[in-house]
Amino acid sequence: MKITEIRIHLMGEERLKAFASVTFDDAFVVRNMKVVEGTKGVFLCMPSRKLPDGSHKDMVHPINQEFRRYLEENVLKAYEEERAKHPQAGHTSTEAGQTQEENPAP
């Protein structure tokens, strides 16, 4: 499975840095992945929903560590590139697409 497009929507919040939509093989998209600032830097969170007990459950997720690493590396790279284009984005939101065809899936 290959990432064919990543769209980053920058956010102006303290911990939530961006939302990402990732298209795979020009055929399947996953929306509402989150780029979050943690104590050790930014990381990628999968789309989730809140359960009645207050916990959250991922709606989609990578099955193995190799694909998780591939996905996170590419989304965080796209996030950093988008942030570099819009350094003032701490107060505004923007969206841009990026093709990731040069990074084939493992």
C-alpha positions as CSV (number, residue, x, y, z in Angstrom):
1,M,0.0,0.0,0.0
2,K,1.4,3.4,-1.0
3,I,0.6,6.9,0.2
4,T,-0.4,8.9,-2.8
5,E,-1.5,12.2,-1.1
6,I,-1.3,13.9,2.3
7,R,-3.3,16.9,3.1
8,I,-2.4,18.9,6.2
9,H,-4.7,21.4,7.9
10,L,-2.7,23.4,10.4
11,M,-4.3,24.3,13.8
12,G,-3.6,27.1,16.2
13,E,-3.9,25.1,19.4
14,E,-1.2,24.4,22.0
15,R,-1.1,20.6,21.7
16,L,-3.2,19.9,18.5
17,K,-0.9,21.0,15.7
18,A,-2.7,19.8,12.7
19,F,-5.2,17.4,11.1
20,A,-4.1,15.1,8.3
21,S,-6.0,13.3,5.5
22,V,-4.0,10.5,3.9
23,T,-4.9,8.9,0.6
24,F,-3.7,5.4,-0.2
25,D,-3.2,4.0,-3.7
26,D,-5.4,6.8,-5.1
27,A,-8.4,4.8,-3.9
28,F,-8.8,5.1,-0.1
29,V,-8.7,8.1,2.2
30,V,-8.4,8.3,6.0
31,R,-9.4,11.7,7.4
32,N,-8.9,13.3,10.9
33,M,-5.6,11.9,11.8
34,K,-4.1,14.3,14.4
35,V,-0.6,15.7,14.7
36,V,-0.2,16.3,18.5
37,E,2.6,17.9,20.5
38,G,3.7,15.6,23.3
39,T,6.5,15.8,25.9
40,K,9.0,14.2,23.4
41,G,7.9,16.1,20.3
42,V,5.1,15.7,17.7
43,F,3.4,12.4,17.0
44,L,0.6,11.0,14.9
45,C,-2.8,10.0,16.5
46,M,-5.3,7.9,14.6
47,P,-8.9,9.0,14.2
48,S,-10.9,7.9,17.2
49,R,-14.3,8.3,18.9
50,K,-15.2,8.8,22.5
51,L,-16.8,5.8,24.2
52,P,-19.6,6.1,26.8
53,D,-17.1,5.4,29.6
54,G,-15.0,8.5,28.5
55,S,-12.2,6.6,26.9
56,H,-11.3,6.8,23.2
57,K,-11.1,4.0,20.6
58,D,-9.1,4.3,17.4
59,M,-11.4,3.8,14.4
60,V,-8.5,2.8,12.1
61,H,-4.9,1.9,12.9
62,P,-1.8,0.3,11.3
63,I,-1.6,-3.5,11.9
64,N,2.2,-3.6,12.2
65,Q,5.1,-1.4,13.4
66,E,6.7,-1.1,10.0
67,F,3.6,0.4,8.4
68,R,3.0,2.7,11.5
69,R,6.5,4.0,11.1
70,Y,6.0,4.6,7.3
71,L,2.8,6.4,7.9
72,E,4.0,8.6,10.8
73,E,7.3,9.5,9.0
74,N,5.4,10.7,5.9
75,V,2.7,12.6,7.7
76,L,5.1,14.3,10.0
77,K,7.3,15.2,7.1
78,A,4.3,16.8,5.3
79,Y,3.4,18.6,8.5
80,E,6.9,20.1,8.9
81,E,6.9,21.2,5.2
82,E,3.5,22.8,5.6
83,R,4.5,24.5,8.8
84,A,7.6,25.9,7.2
85,K,5.5,27.4,4.4
86,H,3.2,29.0,6.9
87,P,5.2,30.0,10.0
88,Q,2.4,32.3,11.3
89,A,-0.1,29.3,11.2
90,G,-0.2,29.3,15.0
91,H,-3.1,31.8,14.6
92,T,-4.6,30.7,11.3
93,S,-5.5,27.4,9.6
94,T,-4.5,26.4,6.1
95,E,-4.8,23.3,3.9
96,A,-2.4,22.0,1.2
97,G,-2.0,18.8,-0.6
98,Q,1.2,16.9,-1.1
99,T,2.0,13.9,-3.2
100,Q,4.1,11.2,-1.5
101,E,4.7,8.9,-4.5
102,E,8.5,9.0,-4.0
103,N,8.1,7.1,-0.7
104,P,6.7,3.6,-1.6
105,A,5.3,1.5,1.2
106,P,7.5,-1.0,2.8
